Amino acid sequence: QQQQRAASTSAIVTDTTTDDTNDDDDDDDDNDDDSSSKVKYTHMGFCPVRLYSIEVWNVKTGKLAAGELGYSAGSVYTSLTGFTAEDSAGSVQLATLGRYLSNGSFDMWDLGMGLEYKSRLGAKDMDRVQFVETIHKLRIKDPNVRLKCDERMGCKDIIISKSQADKKDLNDV
């Protein structure tokens, strides 16, 4: 059972379409040693890693209600750890973060190991091989993707404004 749990990870993937224009087929930097233990940095590409603190504050009490630490590498955001101090605040934080990630051109949200509450929020398990291949592609797809919040906004406003924009787009079709 332990091996089975370690074989997959949960993620919300918004789009896994990638452009392979950064693929370097030039083997001039490679030597004849086929050792898989050597890392070939010329084929990895570059992407900065950015650390984020996500916070949800209760306006009435002025106290921190929920939050998480996460990081991005290219167009992949990874949740590291989270907490909640009030009932349902963690779900609100995750829903709001999901809206921000989809607005910010992130292609994948890695939520870590599969848990029931993550599935209820829409996460899908990925095969480990598929997960690693997707990470390798998306981490160099767009190194300039950033999670930005220029002003304080209510979670409800963020979630509703995105939902209304989605409905408008559907009505325009």
Accessible surface in RSA format (square Angstrom, percent):
REM  Atomic radii and reference values for relative SASA: ProtOr
REM  Chains: A
REM  Algorithm: Lee & Richards
REM  Probe-radius: 1.40
REM  Slices: 20
REM RES _ NUM      All-atoms   Total-Side   Main-Chain    Non-polar    All polar
REM                ABS   REL    ABS   REL    ABS   REL    ABS   REL    ABS   REL
RES GLN A   1   172.38  96.4 130.30  95.2  42.08 100.2  42.79  91.1 129.59  98.3
RES GLN A   2   127.59  71.3 123.75  90.4   3.84   9.1  59.56 126.8  68.03  51.6
RES GLN A   3   156.61  87.6 148.48 108.5   8.13  19.3  54.78 116.6 101.83  77.2
RES GLN A   4   138.34  77.4 127.22  93.0  11.13  26.5  46.47  98.9  91.87  69.7
RES ARG A   5   132.21  55.5 120.50  61.4  11.71  27.9  53.60  73.3  78.61  47.6
RES ALA A   6    54.77  50.4  41.32  63.8  13.45  30.6  52.83  74.4   1.93   5.1
RES ALA A   7    49.23  45.3  43.63  67.3   5.60  12.7  46.41  65.4   2.82   7.5
RES SER A   8    35.01  29.6  29.61  39.5   5.40  12.4  14.70  31.3  20.31  28.4
RES THR A   9    13.73   9.8  13.73  13.9   0.00   0.0   8.74  11.7   5.00   7.6
RES SER A  10     1.96   1.7   1.96   2.6   0.00   0.0   0.00   0.0   1.96   2.7
RES ALA A  11     1.27   1.2   0.00   0.0   1.27   2.9   0.00   0.0   1.27   3.4
RES ILE A  12    40.60  23.1  39.05  29.1   1.55   3.7  40.57  29.2   0.04   0.1
RES VAL A  13    53.82  35.4  24.49  22.2  29.34  70.7  24.49  21.3  29.34  79.6
RES THR A  14    78.86  56.1  43.64  44.2  35.22  83.9  47.93  64.4  30.93  46.8
RES ASP A  15    63.86  44.7  56.56  56.3   7.30  17.3  25.17  59.2  38.69  38.6
RES THR A  16    64.58  45.9  49.30  50.0  15.28  36.4  15.52  20.9  49.06  74.2
RES THR A  17    97.91  69.6  88.24  89.5   9.67  23.1  69.56  93.4  28.35  42.9
RES THR A  18    37.32  26.5  11.09  11.2  26.23  62.5   5.20   7.0  32.13  48.6
RES ASP A  19    92.09  64.5  74.23  73.9  17.87  42.2  35.98  84.7  56.11  56.0
RES ASP A  20    94.38  66.1  78.04  77.7  16.33  38.6  27.17  63.9  67.21  67.0
RES THR A  21   109.75  78.1  74.91  75.9  34.84  83.0  68.62  92.2  41.13  62.2
RES ASN A  22    93.64  64.6  68.51  66.2  25.13  60.5  20.06  48.3  73.58  71.1
RES ASP A  23    94.41  66.1  64.73  64.4  29.69  70.2  23.22  54.6  71.20  71.0
RES ASP A  24    51.83  36.3  42.24  42.0   9.59  22.7  19.21  45.2  32.63  32.5
RES ASP A  25   122.23  85.6  99.30  98.8  22.92  54.2  40.51  95.3  81.72  81.5
RES ASP A  26    80.38  56.3  65.17  64.9  15.21  36.0  32.19  75.8  48.19  48.1
RES ASP A  27    92.25  64.6  80.63  80.3  11.62  27.5  27.23  64.1  65.02  64.8
RES ASP A  28   122.47  85.8  90.47  90.0  32.00  75.7  30.92  72.8  91.56  91.3
RES ASP A  29   105.80  74.1  70.02  69.7  35.78  84.6  18.75  44.1  87.05  86.8
RES ASP A  30    40.57  28.4  18.33  18.2  22.24  52.6  12.01  28.3  28.56  28.5
RES ASN A  31    92.42  63.7  72.93  70.5  19.49  46.9  41.02  98.7  51.40  49.7
RES ASP A  32   147.30 103.2 122.20 121.6  25.11  59.4  42.52 100.1 104.78 104.5
RES ASP A  33    62.04  43.5  49.33  49.1  12.71  30.0  25.84  60.8  36.20  36.1
RES ASP A  34   131.07  91.8 104.12 103.6  26.95  63.7  38.46  90.5  92.61  92.4
RES SER A  35    41.11  34.7  25.14  33.6  15.97  36.8  25.22  53.7  15.90  22.3
RES SER A  36   119.01 100.6  80.60 107.6  38.41  88.5  55.08 117.3  63.93  89.6
RES SER A  37    98.25  83.0  64.42  86.0  33.82  77.9  56.58 120.5  41.67  58.4
RES LYS A  38   111.60  54.4  96.92  59.5  14.68  35.0  69.49  62.5  42.11  44.9
RES VAL A  39    85.96  56.6  62.19  56.3  23.77  57.3  66.40  57.7  19.55  53.0
RES LYS A  40    88.98  43.4  76.97  47.2  12.00  28.6  49.35  44.4  39.62  42.2
RES TYR A  41   161.87  75.6 148.31  84.4  13.56  35.3 109.34  82.2  52.53  64.8
RES THR A  42    68.90  49.0  44.38  45.0  24.52  58.4  52.03  69.9  16.87  25.5
RES HIS A  43    71.81  39.2  44.42  30.9  27.39  70.1  37.37  38.5  34.44  40.1
RES MET A  44    64.59  33.4  60.41  40.0   4.18   9.9  62.02  52.7   2.57   3.4
RES GLY A  45    50.66  62.5   0.00   N/A  50.66  62.5  28.52  78.3  22.13  49.6
RES PHE A  46   154.43  77.3 142.61  88.3  11.82  30.8 145.46  88.2   8.98  25.7
RES CYS A  47    26.71  20.2  10.04  11.2  16.67  39.2   0.00   0.0  26.71  28.8
RES PRO A  48    37.59  27.4  30.61  27.9   6.98  25.4  37.47  30.9   0.12   0.8
RES VAL A  49   102.31  67.3  72.12  65.3  30.19  72.7  72.12  62.7  30.19  81.9
RES ARG A  50    38.59  16.2  34.56  17.6   4.03   9.6  25.92  35.4  12.67   7.7
RES LEU A  51   127.33  70.9  97.73  69.9  29.60  74.4  97.73  68.6  29.60  79.7
RES TYR A  52    32.80  15.3  28.60  16.3   4.21  10.9  32.14  24.2   0.66   0.8
RES SER A  53    71.94  60.8  43.48  58.0  28.47  65.6  32.17  68.5  39.77  55.7
RES ILE A  54    29.99  17.1  27.14  20.2   2.86   6.9  28.90  20.8   1.10   3.0
RES GLU A  55    94.07  54.0  66.83  50.6  27.24  64.9  13.18  25.5  80.89  66.0
RES VAL A  56    20.39  13.4  17.45  15.8   2.94   7.1  20.39  17.7   0.00   0.0
RES TRP A  57   107.33  43.1  90.76  43.9  16.57  38.9  89.24  47.6  18.09  29.4
RES ASN A  58    36.10  24.9  27.98  27.0   8.12  19.5   9.64  23.2  26.46  25.6
RES VAL A  59   144.96  95.4 117.77 106.6  27.20  65.5 123.96 107.7  21.01  57.0
RES LYS A  60   198.17  96.7 159.49  97.9  38.68  92.1 109.49  98.6  88.69  94.5
RES THR A  61    79.04  56.2  49.66  50.3  29.38  70.0  57.23  76.9  21.81  33.0
RES GLY A  62    51.27  63.2   0.00   N/A  51.27  63.2  31.31  85.9  19.96  44.7
RES LYS A  63   143.49  70.0 140.45  86.2   3.04   7.2  86.43  77.8  57.07  60.8
RES LEU A  64    58.37  32.5  47.72  34.1  10.65  26.8  47.72  33.5  10.65  28.7
RES ALA A  65     3.77   3.5   3.77   5.8   0.00   0.0   3.77   5.3   0.00   0.0
RES ALA A  66     0.00   0.0   0.00   0.0   0.00   0.0   0.00   0.0   0.00   0.0
RES GLY A  67     0.77   0.9   0.00   N/A   0.77   0.9   0.68   1.9   0.09   0.2
RES GLU A  68    11.54   6.6   4.16   3.2   7.37  17.6   4.61   8.9   6.93   5.7
RES LEU A  69    80.39  44.8  80.39  57.5   0.00   0.0  80.39  56.5   0.00   0.0
RES GLY A  70     0.00   0.0   0.00   N/A   0.00   0.0   0.00   0.0   0.00   0.0
RES TYR A  71    69.94  32.7  69.94  39.8   0.00   0.0  32.15  24.2  37.79  46.6
RES SER A  72     0.28   0.2   0.28   0.4   0.00   0.0   0.00   0.0   0.28   0.4
RES ALA A  73    16.80  15.5  16.67  25.7   0.13   0.3  16.67  23.5   0.13   0.3
RES GLY A  74     0.62   0.8   0.00   N/A   0.62   0.8   0.03   0.1   0.58   1.3
RES SER A  75     0.64   0.5   0.64   0.8   0.00   0.0   0.64   1.4   0.00   0.0
RES VAL A  76     4.55   3.0   4.23   3.8   0.32   0.8   4.23   3.7   0.32   0.9
RES TYR A  77     0.00   0.0   0.00   0.0   0.00   0.0   0.00   0.0   0.00   0.0
RES THR A  78    14.42  10.3  14.42  14.6   0.00   0.0  11.09  14.9   3.34   5.0
RES SER A  79    22.17  18.7  12.54  16.7   9.64  22.2  12.57  26.8   9.61  13.5
RES LEU A  80    97.83  54.5  64.24  46.0  33.59  84.4  66.78  46.9  31.05  83.6
RES THR A  81    83.53  59.4  72.58  73.6  10.95  26.1  53.72  72.2  29.80  45.1
RES GLY A  82    52.93  65.3   0.00   N/A  52.93  65.3  18.40  50.5  34.54  77.3
RES PHE A  83    95.25  47.7  80.73  50.0  14.52  37.8  91.56  55.5   3.69  10.6
RES THR A  84    81.51  58.0  56.43  57.2  25.08  59.8  56.35  75.7  25.16  38.0
RES ALA A  85    70.73  65.0  32.69  50.5  38.04  86.5  43.22  60.9  27.51  72.9
RES GLU A  86    65.01  37.3  53.87  40.8  11.14  26.5  35.66  69.0  29.35  24.0
RES ASP A  87   144.19 101.0 117.66 117.1  26.54  62.8  39.11  92.0 105.08 104.8
RES SER A  88    81.90  69.2  63.26  84.4  18.64  43.0  35.39  75.4  46.51  65.2
RES ALA A  89     9.66   8.9   5.14   7.9   4.52  10.3   9.51  13.4   0.16   0.4
RES GLY A  90    16.79  20.7   0.00   N/A  16.79  20.7  15.81  43.4   0.98   2.2
RES SER A  91    59.91  50.6  54.99  73.4   4.92  11.3  21.79  46.4  38.11  53.4
RES VAL A  92    60.46  39.8  58.30  52.8   2.16   5.2  60.41  52.5   0.05   0.1
RES GLN A  93     6.30   3.5   5.82   4.3   0.48   1.1   0.17   0.4   6.13   4.6
RES LEU A  94    23.90  13.3  22.45  16.1   1.45   3.6  22.78  16.0   1.12   3.0
RES ALA A  95    43.55  40.0  29.31  45.2  14.24  32.4  40.41  56.9   3.13   8.3
RES THR A  96    11.85   8.4  11.85  12.0   0.00   0.0  11.85  15.9   0.00   0.0
RES LEU A  97     4.65   2.6   2.29   1.6   2.37   6.0   4.27   3.0   0.39   1.0
RES GLY A  98    19.72  24.3   0.00   N/A  19.72  24.3  14.22  39.0   5.49  12.3
RES ARG A  99    66.68  28.0  66.03  33.7   0.65   1.5   4.75   6.5  61.92  37.5
RES TYR A 100    42.63  19.9  41.31  23.5   1.32   3.4  36.11  27.1   6.52   8.0
RES LEU A 101     6.18   3.4   6.11   4.4   0.08   0.2   6.18   4.3   0.00   0.0
RES SER A 102    44.68  37.8  23.17  30.9  21.51  49.5  23.76  50.6  20.93  29.3
RES ASN A 103    90.30  62.3  57.17  55.2  33.13  79.8  26.01  62.6  64.29  62.1
RES GLY A 104    21.96  27.1   0.00   N/A  21.96  27.1  18.01  49.4   3.95   8.9
RES SER A 105    75.62  63.9  58.10  77.5  17.52  40.4  33.67  71.7  41.94  58.8
RES PHE A 106     7.76   3.9   2.24   1.4   5.51  14.3   2.24   1.4   5.51  15.8
RES ASP A 107    12.11   8.5  12.11  12.0   0.00   0.0   0.00   0.0  12.11  12.1
RES MET A 108     1.90   1.0   0.00   0.0   1.90   4.5   1.31   1.1   0.59   0.8
RES TRP A 109    16.28   6.5  15.94   7.7   0.33   0.8  15.94   8.5   0.33   0.5
RES ASP A 110    14.53  10.2  14.53  14.5   0.00   0.0   0.00   0.0  14.53  14.5
RES LEU A 111    10.91   6.1   5.51   3.9   5.40  13.6   5.51   3.9   5.40  14.5
RES GLY A 112    24.27  29.9   0.00   N/A  24.27  29.9  24.27  66.6   0.00   0.0
RES MET A 113    99.83  51.7  91.66  60.7   8.17  19.4  55.07  46.8  44.77  59.3
RES GLY A 114    33.91  41.8   0.00   N/A  33.91  41.8  11.59  31.8  22.32  50.0
RES LEU A 115    76.83  42.8  70.16  50.2   6.67  16.8  76.18  53.5   0.65   1.8
RES GLU A 116   129.94  74.6 115.52  87.4  14.42  34.3  49.01  94.8  80.93  66.1
RES TYR A 117    96.33  45.0  93.62  53.3   2.71   7.1  63.49  47.7  32.85  40.5
RES LYS A 118    18.16   8.9  18.16  11.1   0.00   0.0   6.62   6.0  11.54  12.3
RES SER A 119    67.91  57.4  54.00  72.1  13.91  32.0  28.49  60.7  39.42  55.2
RES ARG A 120   169.47  71.2 130.83  66.7  38.64  92.0  73.12  99.9  96.35  58.4
RES LEU A 121    69.79  38.9  43.42  31.1  26.37  66.3  47.84  33.6  21.95  59.1
RES GLY A 122    35.57  43.9   0.00   N/A  35.57  43.9  26.27  72.1   9.30  20.8
RES ALA A 123     6.03   5.5   0.47   0.7   5.56  12.6   0.56   0.8   5.47  14.5
RES LYS A 124   143.93  70.2 140.85  86.4   3.08   7.3 102.14  91.9  41.79  44.5
RES ASP A 125    97.11  68.0  67.05  66.7  30.06  71.1  23.01  54.1  74.10  73.9
RES MET A 126    12.12   6.3  10.03   6.6   2.09   5.0  12.12  10.3   0.00   0.0
RES ASP A 127    87.66  61.4  74.91  74.6  12.75  30.2  33.39  78.6  54.28  54.1
RES ARG A 128   116.45  48.9 116.45  59.4   0.00   0.0  42.05  57.5  74.40  45.1
RES VAL A 129    98.67  64.9  95.32  86.3   3.35   8.1  98.50  85.6   0.17   0.5
RES GLN A 130    90.77  50.8  89.51  65.4   1.26   3.0  27.27  58.0  63.50  48.2
RES PHE A 131    27.84  13.9  27.84  17.2   0.00   0.0  27.84  16.9   0.00   0.0
RES VAL A 132    64.61  42.5  63.83  57.8   0.78   1.9  64.61  56.1   0.00   0.0
RES GLU A 133    94.94  54.5  92.00  69.6   2.94   7.0  33.62  65.0  61.32  50.1
RES THR A 134    12.01   8.5  10.21  10.3   1.80   4.3   3.18   4.3   8.83  13.4
RES ILE A 135    37.04  21.1  37.04  27.6   0.00   0.0  37.04  26.7   0.00   0.0
RES HIS A 136    90.42  49.4  85.72  59.6   4.70  12.0  48.71  50.2  41.71  48.5
RES LYS A 137   100.95  49.2  93.26  57.2   7.69  18.3  46.88  42.2  54.07  57.6
RES LEU A 138     0.00   0.0   0.00   0.0   0.00   0.0   0.00   0.0   0.00   0.0
RES ARG A 139    52.14  21.9  52.14  26.6   0.00   0.0  11.95  16.3  40.19  24.4
RES ILE A 140    30.88  17.6  28.24  21.0   2.64   6.4  28.24  20.3   2.64   7.2
RES LYS A 141    73.73  36.0  47.59  29.2  26.14  62.2  40.67  36.6  33.06  35.2
RES ASP A 142    53.73  37.6  52.58  52.3   1.15   2.7  15.00  35.3  38.73  38.6
RES PRO A 143    39.75  29.0  39.66  36.2   0.09   0.3  39.66  32.7   0.09   0.6
RES ASN A 144   112.35  77.5  99.25  95.9  13.10  31.5  25.52  61.4  86.83  83.9
RES VAL A 145     7.83   5.2   2.03   1.8   5.80  14.0   7.80   6.8   0.03   0.1
RES ARG A 146   126.58  53.1 115.79  59.0  10.79  25.7  24.66  33.7 101.92  61.8
RES LEU A 147    24.77  13.8  11.47   8.2  13.29  33.4  11.83   8.3  12.94  34.8
RES LYS A 148   130.03  63.4 113.93  69.9  16.10  38.3  62.72  56.5  67.31  71.7
RES CYS A 149    84.79  64.1  51.22  57.1  33.57  78.9  28.65  72.6  56.14  60.5
RES ASP A 150   130.19  91.2  88.18  87.8  42.00  99.3  38.15  89.8  92.03  91.8
RES GLU A 151   119.69  68.7 107.83  81.6  11.86  28.2  40.01  77.4  79.67  65.0
RES ARG A 152   207.62  87.2 179.23  91.4  28.39  67.6  85.66 117.1 121.97  73.9
RES MET A 153    90.63  46.9  58.30  38.6  32.32  77.0  52.92  45.0  37.70  50.0
RES GLY A 154    36.86  45.5   0.00   N/A  36.86  45.5  29.68  81.5   7.18  16.1
RES CYS A 155    25.65  19.4  21.13  23.6   4.52  10.6   7.52  19.0  18.13  19.6
RES LYS A 156   150.18  73.3 142.72  87.6   7.46  17.8  90.44  81.4  59.74  63.6
RES ASP A 157    85.74  60.1  81.62  81.2   4.12   9.7  18.27  43.0  67.46  67.3
RES ILE A 158    14.45   8.2  13.27   9.9   1.18   2.8  13.91  10.0   0.54   1.5
RES ILE A 159    44.20  25.2  44.20  32.9   0.00   0.0  44.20  31.8   0.00   0.0
RES ILE A 160    69.63  39.6  69.29  51.6   0.34   0.8  69.63  50.1   0.00   0.0
RES SER A 161    60.91  51.5  51.99  69.4   8.92  20.5  42.11  89.7  18.79  26.3
RES LYS A 162    45.10  22.0  41.38  25.4   3.72   8.9  11.95  10.8  33.15  35.3
RES SER A 163    31.17  26.3  28.73  38.3   2.45   5.6  22.09  47.0   9.08  12.7
RES GLN A 164   111.06  62.1 105.41  77.0   5.65  13.5  34.52  73.5  76.55  58.1
RES ALA A 165    48.12  44.2  41.64  64.3   6.47  14.7  47.12  66.4   0.99   2.6
RES ASP A 166    50.78  35.6  48.40  48.2   2.38   5.6  23.56  55.4  27.23  27.2
RES LYS A 167   132.46  64.6 131.47  80.7   0.99   2.4  77.62  69.9  54.84  58.4
RES LYS A 168   129.67  63.3 126.07  77.4   3.59   8.6  94.36  84.9  35.30  37.6
RES ASP A 169    88.39  61.9  83.86  83.5   4.54  10.7  27.51  64.7  60.89  60.7
RES LEU A 170   132.96  74.0 119.88  85.8  13.08  32.9 119.98  84.3  12.98  34.9
RES ASN A 171   124.94  86.2  94.53  91.4  30.41  73.2  28.42  68.4  96.52  93.3
RES ASP A 172    99.96  70.0  63.65  63.3  36.32  85.9  31.70  74.6  68.27  68.1
RES VAL A 173   160.74 105.8 102.16  92.5  58.57 141.1 127.06 110.4  33.68  91.3
END  Absolute sums over single chains surface
CHAIN  1 A    11867.7       9498.3       2369.3       6303.6       5564.1
END  Absolute sums over all chains
TOTAL         11867.7       9498.3       2369.3       6303.6       5564.1
